[in-house]
Structures are given as C-alpha cells and as structure tokens.
Amino acid sequence: MSMATYTPNLNLKKPATTDLVSIADINGNMDALDTAVAGKLDKTAAAAKAKGLIYLEPTVTTTKELWYATTPDISSYYDGLMVVVRCPEATATGLALKINSLGAPTIVFNATSGISTRYAEDSIVIMTYKTIDGTPYWSIMDYDANTNTQVRQYQTTSNVNYPILTRYNITDKAGTYEQAYARFDPDVTINPSTGGIYAKKFFANGVELTGGGAKIYSNLSASSWVADSTYAGFGYRCALAITGVTANDVAEVVFGQSEASSGNYASVCETYAGGVYIYSSVNATITIPTVLIHKG
C-alpha cells in the first residue's frame, strides 16, 4: 500500500504515483490554497492601511471640478494622510477631492501648483494631504522638468534653519519666501552669476580665518627679480602682485616640481601691501602654480 506525503508549508496532500485519484484530496488542497491566499491578501491590506495608503475610486460629482469617494478607513483628514486614487477623468486645474463628509481640498502637485491636465482618465496617483500656510491640499508627488528647480525648499522670510543652497520655481508658492536663491543665513549669500559664496567668517579645522577667509591664486608669473640680501644664499627677491593682500596676511607658496626640488628657492615667503615676496638664488622667470592667502 502506497503512502501519501504532504508539503511543508501548507500541508497539501501529495498522493503517491500509484494511488487512485481522489476528488476529496483535490478539493482539500484547493481549500487550503484559498485560505492561505485570503490570509495573505488580508495582511497586505492591513499593512497598506498601517502605512496610510488607502485605495479610492472616486466618482465625478462635477466634471473637472470635484471628485467624491467613500471609505470606512478615513474619518478625518490629517497632514501626512496618503491615498491611492484612480482618476475617474482627466485632471484639471482647480480640481478637488472630497472623501466621505469631509472637506474637498484642491488637488495640486509640487506644493501648490495647479494640477492642470497632467493625468489622464484611469491614471493611478498617490496623493498626500498637507496644509500649507493654513490651506489644505491633496498634493500629488511629481517631478519638475526644469533642471534648476528639481530640489526645493519652502520657508518663511528667514531661512536661517534651512541650510540648503538651491534654486526653486518662484511660481510654486506665493507669499513670504525667498524668491530666487536660498541662503544658509542672512550673513551667507551666493551669487549665481559668478558662482561665489560670501560669508563674514571662515574656519579651517575649527580655527577662524579672520578678515574674510582664504583665497587661492593660480599660475602667477615670477619674472621681476631684484637683488636682495634678506636671506643668505638667496640673493634675489620677486614681488608677486596680488590685489587686496596686506602685510598682516599669511601666504603659502607652492612651487612647481622642478623648482621645488632644485634648491634654488627659499621655503619662506612674506606678504606686503599688494602682494607676496618670494626669494631665490637665481633670477629666471618661472610660473608659480598656487599661492594661498590666509586673511590676517
């Protein structure tokens, strides 16, 4: 007599190859599968609800103006509430969604931008309920085709708590927010036309670089050498003219590889009002790759 075996997960009966076909065995296996699938679906639905994702199929109450949906899962609106919506018609600017007997916030994308005709009938979209400046919206997560506005920050007149340097579309949100370029703080600004960042203080390894920070100058020509006796063994001095340098500043001069290894150039330099002095035992014209000025 042959003996049936059973699957390890659902305990489905597997008759031996010599057993007669039993309708009862087949039906029993089908019932077990149906029960398992139903349980899986229930768990998926419960997980979706736990995450705030509730599926809705609204009806058109007023064409291009109002959608209406009912669900036992929503009794109130709150910021962060998320719903999955099948569009009953193409979207339009000014369109609103009402759930149960609650209010009908306008549907927007990218904060408060009008939705227009971005989505066709039967599109599936995820909406988040959010309140901006006291006005509730259903906001659809979307992208902005403008490469300068893909990263956004919204804020009031002071952005001291928003350390993001970015540009965003000024038409997205009317009111008291920065209209062109965000800043770290009122004392720190950026200039998009030059790519410069401006601040009152700079720090290096926790030490303040006073007087406005440090600047780097590249490829400076050293050609005007004069006789000098400041340092023994280095009988020539060259003045590297750099506008804005003072005698209180500190300079670091980086020579090219051949000059640095030649032994002809002193390892010290000095600042003066308008530039940096370097010293050499020869008076050949050379190019200085880098000069770093720390403001004193």
C-alpha positions in Angstrom: 0.0 0.0 0.0 1.5 3.4 -1.0 1.6 6.3 1.4 0.8 10.0 0.6 3.2 12.8 1.5 2.5 16.4 2.5 4.0 19.8 1.5 6.0 21.5 4.3 4.2 24.9 4.3 0.5 24.5 3.5 0.3 20.7 4.3 -1.1 20.0 0.9 -1.7 16.3 0.3 0.6 14.6 -2.4 -0.8 11.2 -3.3 1.7 8.5 -4.3 2.0 7.8 -8.1 0.2 4.5 -7.6 -2.8 6.0 -5.7 -6.2 6.4 -7.3 -7.3 10.0 -7.9 -9.4 11.3 -5.0 -11.7 14.3 -5.6 -11.7 14.9 -1.8 -7.9 15.3 -1.8 -8.1 17.8 -4.7 -10.8 19.8 -3.0 -9.0 19.8 0.3 -5.9 21.1 -1.4 -7.9 23.8 -3.2 -9.5 24.9 0.1 -6.1 25.1 1.8 -4.7 27.3 -1.0 -7.7 29.6 -1.0 -7.4 30.1 2.8 -3.7 30.9 2.5 -4.2 33.4 -0.3 -7.0 35.1 1.5 -4.8 35.4 4.6 -2.0 36.9 2.5 -4.4 39.5 1.0 -5.7 40.5 4.4 -2.2 41.0 5.7 -1.3 43.1 2.6 -4.4 45.3 3.0 -3.7 45.7 6.7 -0.1 46.7 6.0 -1.2 49.2 3.4 -3.7 50.8 5.9 -1.0 50.9 8.6 1.2 52.9 6.2 -1.7 55.3 5.4 -2.2 54.1 1.8 -5.9 53.7 1.2 -7.2 52.9 -2.3 -10.0 55.1 -3.7 -12.1 55.0 -6.8 -13.9 58.4 -6.8 -16.9 59.3 -8.9 -17.2 62.6 -10.8 -19.6 64.9 -8.9 -18.9 67.9 -11.0 -16.9 67.5 -14.2 -13.3 68.8 -14.0 -14.2 70.3 -10.6 -15.0 67.8 -7.9 -14.4 64.0 -7.2 -16.2 62.2 -4.4 -15.1 59.0 -2.7 -16.2 57.0 0.3 -14.2 54.7 2.6 -14.7 53.4 6.1 -10.9 53.8 6.7 -10.9 57.6 6.8 -12.8 59.6 9.5 -10.7 62.8 9.4 -8.0 64.5 7.4 -4.5 65.0 8.8 -1.2 66.1 7.4 0.6 63.0 6.0 -2.6 61.1 5.2 -1.9 59.2 1.9 -4.4 57.8 -0.6 -4.0 55.9 -3.8 -6.5 57.3 -6.3 -7.7 56.0 -9.7 -8.6 59.1 -11.7 -12.2 58.9 -12.9 -11.5 61.6 -15.6 -8.6 63.6 -16.8 -7.3 66.1 -14.2 -7.8 69.8 -14.4 -6.6 72.9 -12.6 -8.9 73.6 -9.6 -10.0 70.0 -9.3 -10.8 68.9 -5.7 -11.2 65.6 -3.9 -13.8 65.0 -1.2 -13.9 61.9 1.0 -17.0 60.9 2.9 -18.5 64.0 4.5 -15.1 65.7 5.0 -13.9 68.8 3.1 -12.8 69.0 -0.6 -9.2 70.2 -0.8 -7.8 71.2 -4.2 -5.6 68.6 -5.9 -2.1 70.1 -6.7 1.5 68.9 -7.4 4.8 70.3 -6.2 3.4 72.1 -3.2 0.6 74.3 -4.5 0.9 74.2 -8.3 -2.3 73.7 -10.2 -2.6 70.1 -11.5 -3.8 71.1 -15.0 -4.2 68.2 -17.4 -1.1 66.2 -16.2 -3.0 62.9 -15.7 -5.4 61.0 -18.0 -8.5 59.1 -17.0 -7.7 55.8 -15.2 -4.3 57.0 -14.1 -3.2 55.8 -10.7 -1.7 58.6 -8.5 -0.7 58.8 -4.8 -1.9 61.9 -3.0 -0.8 63.3 0.4 -3.0 65.5 2.5 -0.9 68.5 3.6 -1.6 72.0 5.0 0.5 74.9 3.6 0.1 78.4 5.1 -3.2 77.3 6.6 -4.7 76.0 3.4 -5.3 72.2 2.9 -4.3 70.4 -0.3 -4.2 67.0 -1.9 -0.6 67.0 -3.2 0.5 64.6 -5.9 4.2 63.7 -5.7 5.6 64.7 -9.0 8.8 66.0 -10.7 9.6 69.4 -12.2 11.0 69.4 -15.7 13.1 72.5 -15.0 16.6 71.2 -14.0 17.1 74.3 -11.8 14.0 73.6 -9.7 14.1 69.8 -9.0 15.3 70.3 -5.4 13.1 72.5 -3.4 12.7 74.2 0.0 9.9 76.3 1.2 10.3 78.7 4.0 9.2 82.0 5.6 11.1 85.3 5.3 14.0 83.9 7.4 15.9 80.8 6.2 18.4 80.5 9.0 17.2 77.0 9.7 17.3 75.8 6.1 21.0 75.2 5.2 20.4 74.2 1.6 21.8 76.1 -1.4 19.3 75.6 -4.2 17.1 77.4 -6.6 13.4 76.8 -7.0 10.4 77.9 -9.1 9.0 81.2 -7.7 5.6 80.4 -9.2 5.0 77.4 -6.9 4.2 79.3 -3.8 3.2 82.9 -3.4 4.0 84.7 -0.2 6.9 85.4 2.1 9.6 83.0 0.9 12.9 83.6 -0.8 12.1 84.2 -4.5 15.4 83.3 -6.2 18.1 81.6 -4.3 18.1 80.2 -0.8 20.8 81.1 1.7 22.3 79.5 4.7 21.7 82.6 6.8 21.2 86.3 6.2 25.0 86.7 6.6 25.8 84.0 4.0 24.8 84.5 0.4 25.5 83.1 -3.1 25.9 84.8 -6.4 24.6 82.6 -9.2 26.3 84.7 -11.9 29.8 84.3 -10.5 29.4 81.1 -8.6 30.7 82.8 -5.5 29.7 82.1 -1.9 30.1 85.0 0.5 30.3 84.9 4.3 31.7 87.1 7.1 33.7 84.3 8.7 35.5 81.2 7.6 37.0 78.4 9.6 39.7 75.7 9.0 39.9 72.8 11.3 37.9 74.7 13.9 40.2 77.8 13.7 38.7 81.0 12.5 40.4 82.6 9.5 39.8 86.2 10.3 39.2 89.0 7.9 37.1 87.1 5.4 38.7 83.7 5.0 41.2 82.4 2.5 41.8 82.8 -1.3 43.7 80.7 -3.8 45.6 82.2 -6.7 46.9 80.1 -9.6 49.6 80.3 -12.3 51.3 83.5 -11.2 54.3 84.7 -13.2 57.5 85.4 -11.3 59.7 87.5 -13.6 60.7 90.7 -12.0 63.7 89.7 -9.8 65.8 92.2 -7.9 69.0 91.8 -5.9 68.2 91.2 -2.2 70.1 90.2 0.9 67.2 89.3 3.2 68.1 85.6 3.3 71.7 84.2 3.0 72.1 82.1 -0.1 69.1 83.6 -1.8 70.3 86.8 -3.5 67.1 87.7 -5.4 63.6 88.7 -4.5 60.5 88.8 -6.7 57.2 90.6 -5.9 54.1 88.7 -6.9 51.4 91.3 -7.2 48.1 90.2 -5.7 45.4 92.8 -5.2 44.0 93.0 -1.7 46.9 91.3 0.1 48.1 93.1 3.2 51.2 92.7 5.4 49.1 91.1 8.1 48.0 88.2 5.8 49.8 84.9 5.7 50.8 83.3 2.4 51.6 79.8 1.3 53.5 79.4 -2.0 53.5 76.1 -3.9 56.3 75.9 -6.4 56.3 73.6 -9.5 58.0 70.2 -9.1 61.3 71.2 -10.8 61.6 74.5 -8.9 60.7 72.9 -5.6 63.4 70.2 -6.0 66.1 72.5 -7.3 67.1 74.0 -4.0 67.1 77.5 -5.7 64.0 78.8 -4.0 63.6 79.7 -0.3 61.0 77.9 1.7 59.8 81.1 3.3 57.8 84.0 1.8 56.5 87.3 3.1 53.4 89.3 2.5 53.3 93.1 1.8 50.6 95.6 0.9 49.7 94.4 -2.6 51.4 91.0 -2.9 53.8 88.3 -1.8 57.6 88.3 -1.8 59.5 85.1 -2.8 63.2 84.5 -2.7 65.7 82.7 -5.0 69.3 82.1 -5.7 68.6 82.6 -9.5 66.6 85.2 -11.4 64.9 83.0 -14.0 61.3 83.6 -15.0 59.1 80.9 -13.6 55.3 80.2 -13.1 54.0 79.7 -9.5 51.2 77.1 -9.7 49.5 78.0 -6.4 49.5 80.8 -3.8 47.2 80.5 -0.9 46.4 83.7 1.1 45.0 83.5 4.6 43.5 86.8 5.6 45.0 88.2 8.7 
